[in-house]
Amino acid sequence: MAANDQASGPPASNWVALDAGGTMTDAVIVSGAGDFLVGKYLTNKQDESESFIGSIADAAKTNDQQLGDVLPASEVIVYAGTIMLNTLLSKTGSKVGMLLTQGFEDYLLMEKAEGGWLGYPYADRLHTVTHHHDDPVIPRDRVYGVQERIDLFGQVAVPIRESDVRTAARELAAAEVESIGVMFLFSHMNPEHEQRAAEIINEEAPGIPVVLSSAIAPTHKEYTRLASVVAQSYAGERARKHFRSVEAKAREDGFDREVSTLLAHGGTVPVDTPRLYESYVSGPVGGVLGGHYIGEIIGSENVVCCDVGGTSFDVGIVRDGTIPITREPTLLSFRTNIPMIHTESIGAGMGSELGIHPLTGKLTIGPRSAGSDVGRSLNWPNPTITDCHLLLGYLDPNNFLGGDVPLDKDAAHAALEPMAAHFKTDLLEFCERAHQLVTESMREFLSNMLRGRGYTTQEYSMLMYGGGGPLGLSGVVDGLDFKEIITFPFAAVFSAFGVLCAPRRYRYHQATIAACPAGDDEPSRAIKGAAIDAINAAWASLEERARTDFAMHGWDFASATLHRSAYVRFTNQLSDFEVPWTGERLTSIEDLHELMKGYEQVYTSIYPKQALYSEVGYQILELALSADIETPRPAVPVLELAGRAPSSSSVKGQRAGHWRGTDITFDIYEMDELRAGNVVNGPAVIEHPATTLLIPPTHHVEFDERRLIHYRAGQA
C-alpha cells in the first residue's frame, strides 16, 4: 500500500522518516526539493526491522523505485517509535543495578507522594481499595548504598568510601547485570563522586554500561533525576540494541550513515546519543511538530493537533505559535525530568476492543487494542471498532491498506451479532452506538483539555490526522466550534511527516543557584552580580556540552542556532516557568531585570496580575539551552485549482451504509484523484490506501490550493 503525494521523480538525495506505532509503521520519503512519498506497513512487534524496511519499500514503489534506489541516496533516516515506552510498560528492560547515597536505598520503594497514583484511572483513584503499588523495575537486592555526601552548594561534606563502590560493582557483575545506574545526592551541583564511582565500576566490572545522573540529568529534584537514570539504564540501553538492529538492516540495503531518532523535546539525534531515554515517546511529538508547521503555512498561531490511531487518541496544543515543553512528564508511576513537548492521551482508538463490563453489563471500549491484528475481521480474537466500521459501510473490506490486507466482513458480523443481541438492539444500531461512544470519549477529552487551560475552541484551528483521524473526524468535532477543521490526504502518515519537520537538536538542562532580590541596595546588587555570573557560567557549560555532542556526530556547531532560557520563580515558590533569553549572555544587572520582566509576562499570561509577588524577589534554580540545526522540511506547495467538481476518475461508485439510524448510500471517491479546489458533499466516503475520510450527509469538504482538506457544515 502506498500513495504518491507531491512526488516528482527519483530524488538525488532524500530524508526518510518513520513512525512505528502499535498498529502501523508509517514512512515518508522527502527529496531535497521537498517532494514526498508515503508508505505504510503493519507493525511487526517481534521484529520491527521488518516493518521498518517494509514501510520504506511501500513508499518507494509508488514512484517505481526499490529499496536500492532510496536508501543509498538517503542522507538521513529518522526512526521514531514506541520501543522505549513498550519496554517500560511490559517491564522487559535490562537487568539493572543501582548505586545510591547511603541511607536512600529504599528510594524506589518509597516512590514520591503522588507516584503510586500516577497513571491510575479516575475511578481507581476514587476507590483506594483497588490501589496497589507496582514493584520497582530494579529489585531492592540490586540497590546498594555508598557512603558519601555532597551538600546543596556542591561542597564535599563526606568523602566517597571507595570500598562501598568496589563491593557493589563486584556483586552486581557476579549477578550479571546489563547496566549500572548511579545517583548521588546533589551530584548535579558537583559530579565528582559520581564520576569517581564510574571509574571504579569500570575497573571492577569492565564492559557494563554505567549511567550517571550528573551526566544525563544534572538538575535539582533528586527523585526525577533517579527516574531518568532508571529509564535510561533499564529501557534506554535495551532500546539502543533495537535501534542498532534497525540500523544494521538499513545498511544491508545500502544506507551508509547513522539512523537517528526523535526525542521527546522535538529534536532528532543519532541513536548512539547518551540520553536515549528521551526518545521514550516520539510519535505524538512528531504530530505536534507537523501541526506547528501546518499552522505556519495557513497563518494560524493557535492549533490543536489530534492524532487518532488504532490504539490511542493523542492531543497537543500549539499556542501563540509556540510548542509548549514540560520538564516533568509522567512516565509510568513516576515523574521524570525529561524535557518533552506537552501532549495528552487516552486509550481510545479505531482498533479499540469492544467488551461487556462483567458487573454493570455496559458496553466497554478499550483500553485494549487489536493493534496490527485489526479486529475479528483479521487476526484479533474479539470484535473491535474497525469491525463495526466494516458493517456500517465506512470501510471496504477489499481495500484495507490498498487491498494488501483483505478483511473478513462475515467474521465481523458473526462476532458483533451476539453483542447486539445482549443489548437488545439492531446490529447496525449497535455498531453505530459503539462508533459514537468512542468518538464522544475523544470529544469530551479534547474539550476538557482546552477548557481546563482557559481556552475556547473558536480560538483554534483543529488538525485531525492519524490512520483513524479522517474516519473519526465527524464524531469528534460534532458540536465543537473550531475556527477551522482540517485533515490531510496523507493523514495516516502525518506524524512521520512531522518527524521531518524536526531540527537536529540537543537540549540541555543544568541546575544552579541564583537570586535576584527586589531591592537595589549594595548587598542586593552584589547578590545580583553573583546571579549573573552563575547564569552565564551555566550557559557556557551547556554550550560546551553541545559542542562536544555535535563533534561526536560530525555536525557543524558553528551553524547551530542556540536558544537559551532560565526557569524563574518568585522567591520560595514551588513552581517556576521557562523564560527565553534572546541574547548570548547577561552583561549587566539591567539584563537580569529584563529577564525577570520576561518572567512576569509569562506569569501574568497564566495568572491574574494581582498574583504578582515581585516584592519578595526571584530565584533561578535551573537553566536550559537547545542547539538546533534546521533540516529540509516537506514541501506543501500551492497548486493550480482544478475547479469544484471532482473528475470522473475520482468517482469509484457507491456503497450501502448506515448513518444516524438510517440506511443511506455513500458516494465513494478515490483520494489520490481529487484535486485542489474540489468539493465533495456528504454522504460520501473518500478512500485512500492508508485511511478513509467519512463525510456525513450534513457536511462537505473542500480541498484548498495545497490539497489540505477543510471539513465544513452544510452542503456546498
N, C-alpha and C positions, 0 to 999 in steps of 0.2 A: 504494500500500500504506500502510496505517496502522492503528493500533488506538487505540480510545478508552480511556484509563486514567484513572480517577478524575475524569472531566470532568463539569462541572455547568453547562452553558450558556455563552454567549459572555461572555468576560471584558471588563470595562470597561477594565482596564489589565493588561498582561501583560509577562512577561520571556520572551525566546526564547534558547535555547542550541543551538549546532550543533557537532558533532564531525565534521570532514571527514577520514575515514580513506582508506586506499589502495583500499578496496573500496566502502564505503558512506559516505554523508553522512547523519548522524543529526540529527534535530531534536526538541527538546522545547519546548513552549509551556506556560508556567506562568501561571496567573491570580493576581491579588492574594490570593485565598483559598488558594492553594497547589494547586489542582486542575491537572492537567496532561494534555496530549495529546502523542502521539509520532508521528513520521513518519520515513520513510527513502527514500533515492534513491541510485541508483548514481552514484558519484563520477565527474564529468567532469573528467579530468585536464587537458584542453586549456582548459577554461573552467569553473572551479569556481563561478562565479557562477550557472551553470545549475543545478548540483546544490544549491547554497545555496538558491535560490528553490524548486526542486522539492521539497526535503525539508520546507520550511516549509508549502508548499501541501498536501503529502501529510498532514501532521499536522492542518492546519486542516480538511480536508474530512471528517475523522471526526466533527467537530462541526457539519457542514453549514455551514462557513464558507469564505470565499475569502481570497486574499491581502489584498484590500482591507478585509476585516474585521479581520485580525490585525495587519498592520504599522502602520497608523496608530494603533492602540491600544497599541502596544508601547513600553514605557518604555526597555528595554534589549535589545540583541541582542549576544550574546557568541558570537564565531566562533572556535572552536578547530580547529586542523588541522595538517597536515604540510607546508605550503608552505615554511617555513624549512628544515626538515630535508631535504625533497626537493631544494631548491635547492643545498644543500651536497653532498648525495650525488651529484647529477647534474652538479655543477660548472657550473651555468648562472647564476651570480650576476653581479653588476655588474662592470664594468671598473674596477679599483681601483688607486690609487696609495698609497704609504705613505712616511711620514717617520719615521725612527728616529734615535736618538742616534748620532752619528758613531762608527764602529767596530763597530756592531752591525747593519750592513746585511744580514748573512747569517743573521740570527736565524731566519727562517722556514725556511731551508735546513738549519740545524743541528738544528732540532726540539728536543725535550727528550730526555733519555736514554731514556725509555720511549716517546717519541712515535711512533717508527717501528713500534711493535708494537701500539699501541692499536687495538682493533677487529679484530685478526687472529684467525682461528680457532685453537683449541688446537693442532691438528695442524701448522699453518703456523708456529706459534711454536716447535715442536719441531724442525722441519726448515728450517733457515735458508736452504737453497738456494732455497726458494720465495719468500724475502722480497725485497721491493723497496720503495723509498721513493717515496711519491706526490709528484708535482710540486706545489709550493706553489700556492695559488689566486691569489697575487699574484706574477707573474714577477719575477725579480731586476732586470730593467731598469726596473721601475716602483717600485723601492725606493731612496730617497735618504737619505743621511746628513746630519745637521745638527750642526755643531759647537756643543755646549752641554753643561753638566753641572750637575745639582742633586745635592747629597750626600744621604746617608741621613737627615740631620736636617732636610732641606728648605732648606738654605742654598745660595745660588748659588756654585758653585765656578768655573764657566766661563760667562761671559755668552753668550747666544744670538747666533750670527752670522746676522743677518737676511738677508744676501745669499744664504746657502745655501737658505733657505726660499723666497725670491723666485725663484731659478733653478729650484728643484724645482716650484714652483707653475706657472710658465710652461710648462715642458716637459710636465708632466702634463696641463695644459689643452690643449696642442697635440696630445697623444696621445689626447684626447677621453675621458679617464676620467670615470666617472659618480659617483665619490665618492673622498675622500681621507681616510686614517686617519693619526693622529699618536700615537706612543707614545714618550715620552722617559723615560729612567731617573729613578726617584724623583719623577716628577711627581705621584704620589699623596700625597707629603709637601708639595709646593709646585707648583701648576699654572701658575705664572707663565709659564714658557717655552712650554708647550703653548698657552696662551691667546693669547700674542703670535703664535705661529705661525698660529693660526686667523685672527687679524686680517689678517695678511699674505696668507694664501691667499685670503681674501675680497676683498682689494684686487686681487690679481693674477689670480684665477680666479673672479670672482663667479658665483654660481648653482650651484657644485659643492658638494654637502653635505660637511661636514667632521666627522669623528668623532674625539673626543679621549678618550684612555684615562682622563685625570683626571676627565672628566665622567661617563663611563658605568661605570667600574670603578676607583675610587680606592683600590685595595688593594695590599698588597705582593705579591711574586712577579710579576716583570715579564713572564714568558712567558705566564702565564694572562691577564694584562691584554692582552697583544698578541693572544692568541687571541680574546678578546672583541671587540677592535677589528676584527679581521678578520671575525668573524661578523657584526657589525653593518654594517660598510661593504660587505661582499661580498654577504651574503644579506638582511640586515635592510632595507636601502633598497629592494631589489627586491621583497621581501615587502610592504613598505608600499604600493607601487603596486598589488599584487594585492589587498590588503585594501581599498584605496580603490575599486577597481573593483567589489568586492563591495558596499561601502557605497553606491556610486552606484546599483547595481542595486536595493538595498533602498529607496532613496529614490524610484526610479521608481514603486515600488508603494506609496508612502505613508509610509514610515518617515522621520521628520524629525529624528533625533538621530544621535549618533556610534555607529558599530559598535565594539564592544570585542573584545578577545581575551584568552585565558587565558595567563598567564605560567607559567614552569616552577616557580615557588615557590608557586603556588596562588592567586594573586590575579588579578583582572580589571582591565584598564585600557583606555581608548580606543586605537585603533590608531595614533594620532599620538604615542604615547609615544616619548621619545628612545631608550629601550633596548628596541627591538622584538626584538632578538636573543634576549631572554629568553623569547620565545614559541616557541623552536625545537622543543620537544617538549611538547605540551599534552594530547593525547588520553589517554595513560596517567595523566597527572596528574589529569584530571577523574575517572577511575575511582577513584583513591585518595581523592579528596575525597568522592565519593559513598559509598565504603566506610566512611570515618570517620563520616559522618552516619548511615548504617545501624547502625554499631556503637553510636552513642549511643542510637538508638531501641531496639535489642534488649538494651542493657545489657552490651555486650562491649567491653572496652578493648583487647583483642588481636584484630586482624582481619588476615587475609591476603587481599589483593584480586587476583583473577586475571581477566585480560581476554583472551579468545580471539577474535581477529578472523580475517579472511581471510588476513592476511599474517604476523602475529606473535602471540606469547604474552607478555604483559606482567604482571609481578608487582610489587606494592607491599605493604609491611607497615606496619600501624599498631600501635605497641607502647605499652602503658600509656596509651592514649588520645591519644598524640602522633604526629603525622606527621613522620617524620624529614626534615630538609633537608640535602642535601650541597652543599658550596661549590664543589667542583671536579669536576663531572661530565665524562665523556669525550665529546667532540664530534669525530667522525671520528678523525683521527690526533693530536689534541692535547687537553690538558685546558684547560678554561676556568674562569673564576671566576663562572659563572652560578649563583646560588642556585637549587636545584632539589629538588623533592620526589623522594626516592630511589625509583627504580623500576629493574628489570632486565628485559631482554627477550631472547628468542631468535627466530630467523626460522622459526617453525613456526606455521601457521595452517590453517584449514579450506579455504583456497584454494591451499594449497601444491602445487606441481607435482611430479609423480612422474617419476622417471627411473631409468636404469640406469647405474651407475658404469662408465666405459669401461675401467678397469683391473681392478677387483675383481669386476665383474659383479653387485654387490649393489644392492638397491633403495635409491634415494635419495629423500628428501622435502625439498623446499625447497632453498635459501632463496628461490628464485624463487616468486612467487605470481601467480596469474591476476588478482588484484585484482577489479575490477568486471567483468572478462570471464569470471569464474566457473570455467570449465573447458571441456573439449571439448564439453560439452553446451550451451555458448553460443558464445563467440567466441574462446576460447583454443586455440592450435594443439595443445597437449599435454594429456594427462589430468591431473586433479588429485584431491585427496581428495574434493572435492564430487562428482565423477563416481562415485567409489566409493560414497558415501552414497546416491546415486540407486539403484544396483543392489542395495544391501543393504536397501532398503526404508525407510531412515531419513527420506528426503525424498520429497515428492510433486512430480514434475516440473511439474504443473499448478498448484502453489500456492506457487511461489517468489516472494517479495515479494507475497504475496497473490494470485498469478496474473498480476501485471503483467508478469513476465518468464518466459515458458514455457521450460523446459529440454528438451533433446533426449536422452531416455534411450537411444535407439538409437545415437546418436553416441558416447555414453559407453561403451556396450557394445562398439562396434567399436574404440574406441581402447584399451580396457583388455584386451581378449581377447589380443592379441599379447604383452602384458607378462605375463599369467598363463601363457601358453604358454612363454615364456622361462624362467620359474621352475618349469615342470612342475607346475603346481598348478591346481586348480579355480578358475574365475573368481571366485566369491563368496568362496572361502577367501583368494584373493589380495587382494581388496578389504578383507576383514576384517583381514588382516595389516597392510595399509597404514594402516588406521584405528588399529590398536593401536600401530603404530610411532610415529605422530605423537603420540598421547596419552601413550605411555610416555616420549617425549623431554620432554614438558611435565611429567610427573610427576617424573622424575628431576631436572629443572631446579628445580622447586619444592621438592622435598625437600632437595636440596643447598643451596639458598639459605637455608632455615630452619636446617638443621644447621650450616651454616657460621657462623651467628651464635649458636650455642649454644641455639637454641630447639627445643622439641618441638611436634609438631602438636597434641597434646592441649591445649595452652595456647590454641589459636586457634579462632576462628570463621572458616570459609572461605567467601568470597563468590565465586561464579563468574558471569561476565557476558560481554558481547560477543555479536556475532551468532552465533559458533560455540561460545560457552560452554556453554549447556544441552545441545548435541549432544555435546560432548566431555567433559562432566562425569563420566559414569560411568567413563570410561577414566582420566582424570587423577587421580581420588581413589581409585582401586582400591588397596586395601591401606594407605591413609593414614588414621590415626585422629584426625580432627579433632573438636573439641568439638561442632561442628555444621557442617553444609554447607547453604548457602542459595544459591538462584538466584532469578530475578525474572521476572514476566510481561513486564516491559519491559527484559529483559536486553540486548537488541540496542542499546538507546539509553542504557544505564546511564552511559556516560562523559559523554554530553551532559547527562544528569540530574545527574551530579556537577559539571559545569561550573557549574550553577546553585546549587550549594552553596558556591561560592567567593565570598568577600567582594570588594568593591572594595579593592584593596590595592596599595600601593607598598612595596617592601622595598629598603633601602639598606645598603651596607657602606662602612666608612671605615677606612683604616689609621691607626695611631697607634703610639706607643712609650711603654709604661707598665710599671713593675716594682713588685713587692711583695716586698721581701726578707723572709727568715724572722725576722730579728732585730727587736728593739724599742728599739734604742739611738737616739740623736738623729739620726745620719746616715740610718739606716733609716727613721725616721719622716719625715724630710724627703723622701726618695725616694717614700714612700707618698703624701705630700701632693701631690707633683708628679704622681703617677699619677692621683690623684683629679681634679685639675684637667684633665689630658689626656683622661680618660674623659668627664667632664662636657662638656668643650668639643666633643668629637667627637659626642656625642649631641645637643648643641644644634645643631651644624652639620647633622646628619641631619634633625632636626626642621624646620629652615628649608628644606631641600630638599623635604621632604614638603609643607610649607605652600605652597611655590611651585608644585609639581606639582598639588596639589589646586586651587589657584586657577586654573590653566590650564584645568581641566575644569569649573570651576564647582562643585566639591564643597565641602561644609562641613567644614573642617578641625576645627572645634570638636567635631563629632560623631564624630570618628575615635577609635578605640582604639589606643593606642601600645604596642608591645611592644619593650622594649629588651633587648639581650643583649651579652655580651662573649665573645670567643674567648680562652680561657685555656690556658696550658701551664706545665709546670714549667720553670724557667729552662734555656734552651738545648736543650730537647727540640724535635723537628721537628714534632710533631703537636699540635694543640690541639683543644679541644671547646667547643661553644657552651654558655654558661651564661646562663639568663634572669635578668633583674633586674626585680623587680615594682615597685620604687619609681620615682620620677621622676629623681632624681639621687643620687649618693653624697654624703652630708653629713658623713661622719667616717671616720676610719681603721677604726672598728668596722664600718662599712658595707662597706669594702673587704675586711676579713677575712671578712665574711659572704658576699661574692661568691666568695672563694676556697674557703670551705666548700662552696658550691654546686658549684664545680668538682670538689672531691674526691668529692662524692656522684655526679656524673656519671662520674668516672674509675673509681670502685670498682664502678659498675654494669657496667663493661666489663672491668676488670682486677681481680685479687685485691687485697685491702687491703695485702698485703705489698709491692705495687709502688708504693705511695705514696712520694713523694720530697720531702716538704714542707720538709725542712731546707735545700734549695737555693733556695727561694723560687719566685716565679711571674712570668710575663711575659704581657702582653696586647699583641698587635700588630694587632688588628682589633676593631672594634665594629660592631654591626648594629642596625637599627631597622626595624620594619614598622609601617605606619599602615593600619588597616583600617576600613572601613565595612560593617557587616553588611547583607546583602541578603535579600529573601524567598526562602526555600528551599521546594522542592516538598513538598507535604503527603503523608505516607504514613499516612492516618487508620486508626483502629481501626474495623472493620466488624462488622456483625451476622453471626454464624456461621450458615451455611446447612445444616449437617449434613454427615456424612461422605460420603454417596453423591452423586456428581455428577448433575446434572439430565440428563434425556434430551436436552435441546437441546445439551448439550456433546459428545454422542457423534456422531462423524462416520462410524463404521463400522470396518472392519478392513482391514489391508493385509499381504500376504505379505512376510516379511523373513527375515533371516539373523542368527543370534547364536551365537557360540562354536562354530562348526562345524555348527550345526543349523538347519534351516529351521523358522521359527516364524511365528506370526501376531500382529501388533501390533494392539492396540486403539487407535483413533485418536480423539483428543479435540481440541476447539477451545479454545484457551487463554482467550479472552475470555469464554467461557461458564462457566468454572469459578469457583466462589465460595469465599469464606473458609470454612474448615472442611472443604472437600472433600478426599478422599483418593483417589489413583489408584495402583493396583497395576500392576507390570510383568508381562509385557512390554507396553509402551504407548509411543505417541508422542503428545506434546501439541504441536499446531501453532499457531503464531502467524504473522501475516503477515511478521514480521521475523526469526523464529528458530524453532527446533524443539528440544523437550526430549525426549531419549531416556531411557526408563526400562527397564532390563534386567529379566529375569524374577526376579532375586534381590533386587529393591529396590522401594520405593514412595516416593511423595512426598505431603506434606501441605501444604495451603495454610493458613497461620495467620491470625489475626484481621486482619492487614494485607495479606493475599494474598502475603506472602513465601513462597517455595516451599522447604520443607525436604526434603532428599534423605536417605532413611534405608534401612538394611538390612532385609531380610526383607519378608514380606507383612503388610499391616496387618490 
